[in-house]
Amino acid sequence: MTEIYIKRIYEPYEPKDGYRILVDRLWPRGISKNEAKLAMWAKEVAPSDKLRKWFGHRSELFDAFRSKYLEELQNDSIKSQQVERICSIASEDIVTLVYAAKDPIHNNAYILKEELLRKLNTY
C-alpha cells in the first residue's frame, strides 16, 4: 500500500517520514539543509510564481487555487515529469511531502498528495 504523508518542515524529522521531499519553490526560512533531512527538493512541482503569489495563502481562494494548481500539475510537462518521478518513489517507499506554509490544509502539498494518489490509483 502506498503511503504518502504531509508534514510541515518545522516539525521534527522522524525516521518514519521515509523519503522526504520539499515541495515548495522557495527554501523555508530558518531551516538548514542538514536540519531539513531531505531526500529531494522538488521545486519544479511547486505552483508557478504567478499562481503562488495570486493565492497568497488566503483560504477563501483555496478552491480556485486547487483547480488552477491541478491544471498546472496535469498540463505542465516539467511538473508532470516530477509527479511521475514522485509516484515512482512512492510506489517503492514511504514518501513525506514537506512544506513550509502555516496552514496544514490550504497549501500545495495537500493538493499534490491528492494528485499523486489519483495517479497511483490509475496504474
Secondary structure as a PSIPRED ss2 file (coil, helix, strand):
# PSIPRED VFORMAT (PSIPRED V4.0)

   1 M C   1.000  0.000  0.000
   2 T C   1.000  0.000  0.000
   3 E C   1.000  0.000  0.000
   4 I E   0.000  0.000  1.000
   5 Y E   0.000  0.000  1.000
   6 I E   0.000  0.000  1.000
   7 K E   0.000  0.000  1.000
   8 R E   0.000  0.000  1.000
   9 I C   1.000  0.000  0.000
  10 Y C   1.000  0.000  0.000
  11 E C   1.000  0.000  0.000
  12 P C   1.000  0.000  0.000
  13 Y C   1.000  0.000  0.000
  14 E C   1.000  0.000  0.000
  15 P H   0.000  1.000  0.000
  16 K H   0.000  1.000  0.000
  17 D H   0.000  1.000  0.000
  18 G C   1.000  0.000  0.000
  19 Y E   0.000  0.000  1.000
  20 R E   0.000  0.000  1.000
  21 I E   0.000  0.000  1.000
  22 L E   0.000  0.000  1.000
  23 V C   1.000  0.000  0.000
  24 D C   1.000  0.000  0.000
  25 R C   1.000  0.000  0.000
  26 L C   1.000  0.000  0.000
  27 W C   1.000  0.000  0.000
  28 P C   1.000  0.000  0.000
  29 R C   1.000  0.000  0.000
  30 G C   1.000  0.000  0.000
  31 I C   1.000  0.000  0.000
  32 S C   1.000  0.000  0.000
  33 K H   0.000  1.000  0.000
  34 N H   0.000  1.000  0.000
  35 E H   0.000  1.000  0.000
  36 A H   0.000  1.000  0.000
  37 K C   1.000  0.000  0.000
  38 L C   1.000  0.000  0.000
  39 A C   1.000  0.000  0.000
  40 M E   0.000  0.000  1.000
  41 W E   0.000  0.000  1.000
  42 A C   1.000  0.000  0.000
  43 K H   0.000  1.000  0.000
  44 E H   0.000  1.000  0.000
  45 V H   0.000  1.000  0.000
  46 A C   1.000  0.000  0.000
  47 P C   1.000  0.000  0.000
  48 S C   1.000  0.000  0.000
  49 D H   0.000  1.000  0.000
  50 K H   0.000  1.000  0.000
  51 L H   0.000  1.000  0.000
  52 R H   0.000  1.000  0.000
  53 K H   0.000  1.000  0.000
  54 W H   0.000  1.000  0.000
  55 F H   0.000  1.000  0.000
  56 G C   1.000  0.000  0.000
  57 H C   1.000  0.000  0.000
  58 R C   1.000  0.000  0.000
  59 S H   0.000  1.000  0.000
  60 E H   0.000  1.000  0.000
  61 L H   0.000  1.000  0.000
  62 F H   0.000  1.000  0.000
  63 D H   0.000  1.000  0.000
  64 A H   0.000  1.000  0.000
  65 F H   0.000  1.000  0.000
  66 R H   0.000  1.000  0.000
  67 S H   0.000  1.000  0.000
  68 K H   0.000  1.000  0.000
  69 Y H   0.000  1.000  0.000
  70 L H   0.000  1.000  0.000
  71 E H   0.000  1.000  0.000
  72 E H   0.000  1.000  0.000
  73 L H   0.000  1.000  0.000
  74 Q H   0.000  1.000  0.000
  75 N H   0.000  1.000  0.000
  76 D C   1.000  0.000  0.000
  77 S H   0.000  1.000  0.000
  78 I H   0.000  1.000  0.000
  79 K H   0.000  1.000  0.000
  80 S H   0.000  1.000  0.000
  81 Q H   0.000  1.000  0.000
  82 Q H   0.000  1.000  0.000
  83 V H   0.000  1.000  0.000
  84 E H   0.000  1.000  0.000
  85 R H   0.000  1.000  0.000
  86 I H   0.000  1.000  0.000
  87 C H   0.000  1.000  0.000
  88 S H   0.000  1.000  0.000
  89 I H   0.000  1.000  0.000
  90 A H   0.000  1.000  0.000
  91 S C   1.000  0.000  0.000
  92 E C   1.000  0.000  0.000
  93 D C   1.000  0.000  0.000
  94 I C   1.000  0.000  0.000
  95 V E   0.000  0.000  1.000
  96 T E   0.000  0.000  1.000
  97 L E   0.000  0.000  1.000
  98 V E   0.000  0.000  1.000
  99 Y E   0.000  0.000  1.000
 100 A C   1.000  0.000  0.000
 101 A C   1.000  0.000  0.000
 102 K C   1.000  0.000  0.000
 103 D C   1.000  0.000  0.000
 104 P C   1.000  0.000  0.000
 105 I C   1.000  0.000  0.000
 106 H C   1.000  0.000  0.000
 107 N C   1.000  0.000  0.000
 108 N H   0.000  1.000  0.000
 109 A H   0.000  1.000  0.000
 110 Y H   0.000  1.000  0.000
 111 I H   0.000  1.000  0.000
 112 L H   0.000  1.000  0.000
 113 K H   0.000  1.000  0.000
 114 E H   0.000  1.000  0.000
 115 E H   0.000  1.000  0.000
 116 L H   0.000  1.000  0.000
 117 L H   0.000  1.000  0.000
 118 R H   0.000  1.000  0.000
 119 K H   0.000  1.000  0.000
 120 L H   0.000  1.000  0.000
 121 N H   0.000  1.000  0.000
 122 T H   0.000  1.000  0.000
 123 Y C   1.000  0.000  0.000
